[in-house]
Amino acid sequence: MKPKRAALFLPSLEGGGAERHLLSVAKGLVEHGFSVDMVLARAAGPFLPLLPPGVRLIDLQSKKTLASLPGLLEYLKSERPEAMLPSLNAIVTALVAKKFFAKDVRVVANYQSTFSEEMRHAPRAGRAAMTALRLLLPTADAVVVASRGAAEDLTDRVPAVRGRTRVIWNAVDVPPRASVAAVPHPWFENPGPPIVLSVGRLDAGKDHRTLLKAFAEVRRRRPVRLVVLGEGPLRASLESLSRSLGVDGCVDFPGFQPNPYGYMARAQVFAFSSRFEGMPVVLLEALAFGTPVVSTDCPHGPAEILEEGRWGRLVPVGDWRSMAEAVLATLESPPAPGPLIDRARAFSAFSTAGRFAEALFPGF
């Protein structure tokens, strides 16, 4: 019997938690016996080499996701996948295709953020896209949201999706700690003060300004270093802030790293300072290596992952003093890695993909 086909539709495989999560879902769907196409508006990005075995790459060769609509329609017509899972700004394009041209394909929108926060922080062009999303989401056959809080927020703002929203935690699929390659960074190669690690796009939503202020306070009280992985529009501003705080000599911005696992496995604390999230994959990845976590209690995701602080310290959003105290306390008395690793196993790619399969193919 021919296996059912799922199309995972994304703008590209540029680096981010959503893209890494969808690669894990694709791998898990293949393991469950489905045919999987990774359909990209533009086949670009550092995660392209990480495409799992058995997943077919479809390049629509479009500079913008909405402009990929003709190519997407041609793909749907020729390949006839039973279900499509669009994410990020590919959701709008996929729902336009379904509403007007491909009514028979089941579309499960994978919404990875918090709707009200996205609307609040979006620039003018982004607000237009969010309005389109609000209008089109009710035409999806189902909407997957990564946390209970994000689901409640979405149904409050888009009541028409109530009853068809499913909460499926993000997947984490990391290699065993023993197989992680060494990090080509002098701070990780040589013994020295402990390292606090942060991973995330350098933008306002990730709030690295609060992290830097917290780190400056930690540094005032004990030797420590900070490594921030990621790129974004605020790089120059954050580097300037580190200089003004007098900590630039012990803060490093190595840029985006497609494989951050070596850093995570060797850091003493993983610090997460976001103002809002859907379900942050990087927290799960850090836990999977047994690395102690300090996170803001932002909407939504961290409190669910950490079970209200059971598996890592939670601090108020934007409160650098509380973050500094939490980092210091974690350095002073780190938790045992075993229970953290066990917690991350609850988010395995195989089990998460099984839940996506149920959403994509009812009755699976």
Rosetta blueprint (number, residue, H / E / L):
1 M L
2 K L
3 P L
4 K L
5 R E
6 A E
7 A E
8 L E
9 F E
10 L E
11 P L
12 S L
13 L L
14 E L
15 G L
16 G L
17 G H
18 A H
19 E H
20 R H
21 H H
22 L H
23 L H
24 S H
25 V H
26 A H
27 K H
28 G H
29 L H
30 V H
31 E H
32 H L
33 G L
34 F L
35 S E
36 V E
37 D E
38 M E
39 V E
40 L E
41 A L
42 R L
43 A L
44 A L
45 G L
46 P L
47 F L
48 L H
49 P H
50 L H
51 L L
52 P L
53 P L
54 G L
55 V E
56 R E
57 L E
58 I E
59 D E
60 L L
61 Q L
62 S L
63 K L
64 K L
65 T L
66 L H
67 A H
68 S H
69 L H
70 P H
71 G H
72 L H
73 L H
74 E H
75 Y H
76 L H
77 K H
78 S H
79 E H
80 R L
81 P L
82 E L
83 A E
84 M E
85 L E
86 P E
87 S E
88 L L
89 N L
90 A H
91 I H
92 V H
93 T H
94 A H
95 L H
96 V H
97 A H
98 K H
99 K H
100 F H
101 F L
102 A L
103 K L
104 D L
105 V L
106 R E
107 V E
108 V E
109 A E
110 N E
111 Y E
112 Q L
113 S L
114 T L
115 F H
116 S H
117 E H
118 E H
119 M H
120 R H
121 H H
122 A L
123 P L
124 R H
125 A H
126 G H
127 R H
128 A H
129 A H
130 M H
131 T H
132 A H
133 L H
134 R H
135 L H
136 L H
137 L H
138 P H
139 T H
140 A L
141 D L
142 A E
143 V E
144 V E
145 V E
146 A L
147 S L
148 R H
149 G H
150 A H
151 A H
152 E H
153 D H
154 L H
155 T H
156 D H
157 R H
158 V L
159 P H
160 A H
161 V H
162 R L
163 G L
164 R L
165 T E
166 R E
167 V E
168 I L
169 W L
170 N L
171 A L
172 V E
173 D L
174 V L
175 P L
176 P L
177 R H
178 A H
179 S H
180 V L
181 A L
182 A L
183 V L
184 P L
185 H L
186 P H
187 W H
188 F H
189 E H
190 N L
191 P L
192 G L
193 P L
194 P L
195 I E
196 V E
197 L E
198 S E
199 V E
200 G L
201 R L
202 L L
203 D L
204 A H
205 G H
206 K H
207 D L
208 H H
209 R H
210 T H
211 L H
212 L H
213 K H
214 A H
215 F H
216 A H
217 E H
218 V H
219 R H
220 R H
221 R H
222 R L
223 P L
224 V L
225 R E
226 L E
227 V E
228 V E
229 L E
230 G L
231 E L
232 G L
233 P L
234 L L
235 R H
236 A H
237 S H
238 L H
239 E H
240 S H
241 L H
242 S H
243 R H
244 S H
245 L L
246 G L
247 V L
248 D H
249 G H
250 C H
251 V E
252 D E
253 F E
254 P E
255 G E
256 F L
257 Q L
258 P L
259 N L
260 P L
261 Y H
262 G H
263 Y H
264 M H
265 A H
266 R H
267 A L
268 Q L
269 V E
270 F E
271 A E
272 F E
273 S L
274 S L
275 R L
276 F L
277 E L
278 G L
279 M L
280 P L
281 V H
282 V H
283 L H
284 L H
285 E H
286 A H
287 L H
288 A H
289 F L
290 G L
291 T L
292 P L
293 V E
294 V E
295 S E
296 T E
297 D L
298 C L
299 P L
300 H L
301 G L
302 P H
303 A H
304 E H
305 I H
306 L L
307 E L
308 E L
309 G L
310 R L
311 W L
312 G L
313 R E
314 L E
315 V E
316 P L
317 V L
318 G L
319 D L
320 W H
321 R H
322 S H
323 M H
324 A H
325 E H
326 A H
327 V H
328 L H
329 A H
330 T H
331 L H
332 E H
333 S L
334 P L
335 P L
336 A L
337 P H
338 G H
339 P H
340 L H
341 I H
342 D H
343 R H
344 A H
345 R H
346 A L
347 F L
348 S E
349 A H
350 F H
351 S H
352 T H
353 A H
354 G H
355 R H
356 F H
357 A H
358 E H
359 A H
360 L H
361 F L
362 P L
363 G L
364 F L
